[in-house]
Amino acid sequence: MKDFVDGTAFNAEQGNRARKLFAAVVLAALDDAIADDKKYGNGPEQIARWARSRDGREVLSCAGIDPNERVVAGLMEFVGKGVRTSVALSREESERRNAAAQQAEAA
């Protein structure tokens, strides 16, 4: 019984590591699309094409993201904003957005 629990815990940990790896691939695809948007102006179309492709759907699924049209629209919106993923995930950017939202509510 103990070996089964250890094996299950190990497999769950491996699954979490794999999910994080695929999530990093999604973030890299977003960064590439943002770079394309700044350079060529077609970033949202690029990320939508990737997310709808067989490989894109597979990567999104492995990252724990349901590859539906709502997700594609969200990815396109994110790329359209032009904020790199490293900046969007930083604490400073989060605090800045929260402060701006609070100022907008107060006005």
The 8 nearest C-alpha neighbors of each residue, nearest first, counted from 0:
[[1, 3, 2, 4, 5, 6, 7, 8],
 [0, 2, 4, 3, 5, 6, 7, 8],
 [3, 1, 5, 0, 4, 6, 7, 8],
 [2, 4, 6, 0, 1, 5, 7, 8],
 [5, 3, 7, 1, 6, 2, 8, 0],
 [6, 4, 2, 8, 7, 3, 9, 1],
 [7, 5, 9, 3, 4, 8, 2, 10],
 [6, 8, 4, 10, 9, 5, 3, 11],
 [9, 7, 11, 5, 6, 10, 4, 12],
 [8, 10, 6, 12, 7, 11, 5, 13],
 [11, 9, 13, 7, 12, 8, 6, 14],
 [10, 12, 14, 8, 13, 9, 7, 15],
 [13, 11, 15, 9, 14, 10, 8, 16],
 [14, 12, 10, 16, 15, 11, 9, 17],
 [15, 13, 11, 17, 12, 16, 10, 18],
 [14, 16, 18, 12, 13, 17, 19, 11],
 [17, 15, 13, 19, 14, 18, 20, 12],
 [16, 18, 20, 14, 19, 15, 13, 21],
 [19, 17, 62, 15, 21, 20, 16, 61],
 [20, 18, 22, 16, 17, 21, 15, 23],
 [21, 19, 17, 23, 22, 18, 16, 24],
 [20, 22, 62, 24, 18, 23, 19, 58],
 [23, 21, 62, 19, 25, 24, 20, 18],
 [24, 22, 26, 20, 21, 25, 27, 19],
 [23, 25, 21, 27, 22, 26, 28, 20],
 [24, 26, 22, 28, 23, 27, 29, 21],
 [27, 25, 23, 29, 28, 24, 30, 22],
 [26, 28, 24, 30, 29, 25, 31, 23],
 [29, 27, 25, 31, 26, 30, 32, 24],
 [28, 30, 26, 32, 27, 31, 33, 25],
 [31, 29, 27, 33, 32, 28, 83, 34],
 [32, 30, 28, 34, 29, 33, 27, 35],
 [31, 33, 42, 35, 29, 34, 30, 46],
 [34, 32, 36, 30, 78, 35, 31, 42],
 [35, 33, 31, 37, 36, 32, 38, 30],
 [36, 34, 32, 38, 42, 33, 39, 37],
 [35, 37, 42, 40, 41, 33, 34, 39],
 [36, 38, 34, 35, 40, 39, 33, 42],
 [37, 39, 35, 36, 40, 34, 41, 33],
 [40, 38, 35, 36, 41, 37, 42, 34],
 [39, 41, 36, 37, 42, 38, 35, 43],
 [40, 42, 36, 44, 39, 43, 45, 35],
 [41, 43, 36, 32, 45, 35, 44, 33],
 [44, 42, 75, 46, 45, 78, 41, 79],
 [45, 43, 47, 42, 41, 46, 48, 75],
 [46, 44, 42, 48, 43, 47, 32, 49],
 [45, 47, 49, 43, 48, 44, 32, 50],
 [48, 46, 44, 50, 49, 45, 71, 51],
 [47, 49, 45, 51, 46, 50, 44, 52],
 [48, 50, 46, 52, 55, 47, 51, 45],
 [51, 49, 55, 47, 52, 48, 56, 46],
 [52, 50, 48, 49, 47, 56, 55, 53],
 [53, 51, 55, 49, 54, 50, 56, 48],
 [52, 54, 56, 55, 57, 51, 50, 49],
 [55, 53, 57, 52, 56, 58, 49, 50],
 [54, 56, 50, 52, 58, 49, 57, 53],
 [57, 55, 59, 53, 66, 54, 58, 50],
 [56, 58, 54, 60, 55, 59, 61, 53],
 [59, 57, 61, 55, 60, 56, 21, 62],
 [60, 58, 62, 64, 56, 61, 57, 66],
 [61, 59, 63, 57, 64, 62, 58, 65],
 [60, 62, 58, 63, 59, 18, 21, 57],
 [63, 61, 18, 21, 22, 59, 60, 64],
 [62, 64, 60, 61, 59, 18, 65, 22],
 [65, 63, 59, 60, 62, 66, 61, 70],
 [64, 66, 60, 67, 63, 59, 70, 56],
 [67, 65, 56, 59, 64, 70, 60, 68],
 [68, 66, 70, 69, 65, 71, 51, 56],
 [69, 67, 71, 70, 72, 66, 51, 73],
 [68, 70, 72, 71, 67, 73, 66, 74],
 [69, 71, 73, 68, 72, 67, 74, 66],
 [72, 70, 68, 74, 73, 69, 47, 75],
 [71, 73, 75, 69, 70, 74, 68, 76],
 [74, 72, 70, 76, 75, 71, 77, 69],
 [73, 75, 77, 71, 76, 72, 70, 78],
 [76, 74, 43, 72, 78, 73, 77, 79],
 [77, 75, 79, 73, 74, 78, 72, 80],
 [78, 76, 74, 80, 79, 75, 73, 81],
 [79, 77, 75, 81, 33, 80, 76, 43],
 [78, 80, 76, 81, 77, 43, 75, 42],
 [79, 81, 77, 78, 82, 76, 33, 75],
 [80, 82, 78, 79, 33, 83, 77, 36],
 [83, 81, 80, 87, 84, 86, 78, 77],
 [84, 82, 86, 85, 30, 87, 81, 33],
 [83, 85, 87, 86, 88, 30, 82, 26],
 [86, 84, 88, 83, 87, 89, 82, 26],
 [85, 87, 89, 84, 83, 88, 92, 82],
 [88, 86, 84, 85, 89, 92, 83, 82],
 [89, 87, 85, 86, 84, 90, 92, 93],
 [90, 88, 86, 91, 92, 87, 85, 93],
 [89, 91, 93, 92, 94, 88, 87, 86],
 [92, 90, 94, 93, 89, 95, 86, 96],
 [91, 93, 95, 94, 90, 89, 87, 96],
 [94, 92, 90, 96, 91, 95, 97, 89],
 [93, 95, 97, 91, 92, 96, 98, 90],
 [96, 94, 92, 98, 93, 97, 91, 99],
 [97, 95, 99, 93, 98, 94, 100, 92],
 [96, 98, 100, 94, 99, 95, 101, 93],
 [97, 99, 101, 95, 100, 96, 94, 102],
 [100, 98, 96, 102, 97, 101, 103, 95],
 [101, 99, 103, 97, 102, 98, 96, 104],
 [100, 102, 104, 98, 103, 99, 105, 97],
 [103, 101, 105, 99, 104, 100, 98, 106],
 [102, 104, 100, 106, 101, 105, 99, 98],
 [105, 103, 101, 102, 106, 100, 99, 98],
 [104, 106, 102, 103, 101, 100, 99, 98],
 [105, 103, 104, 102, 101, 100, 99, 98]]
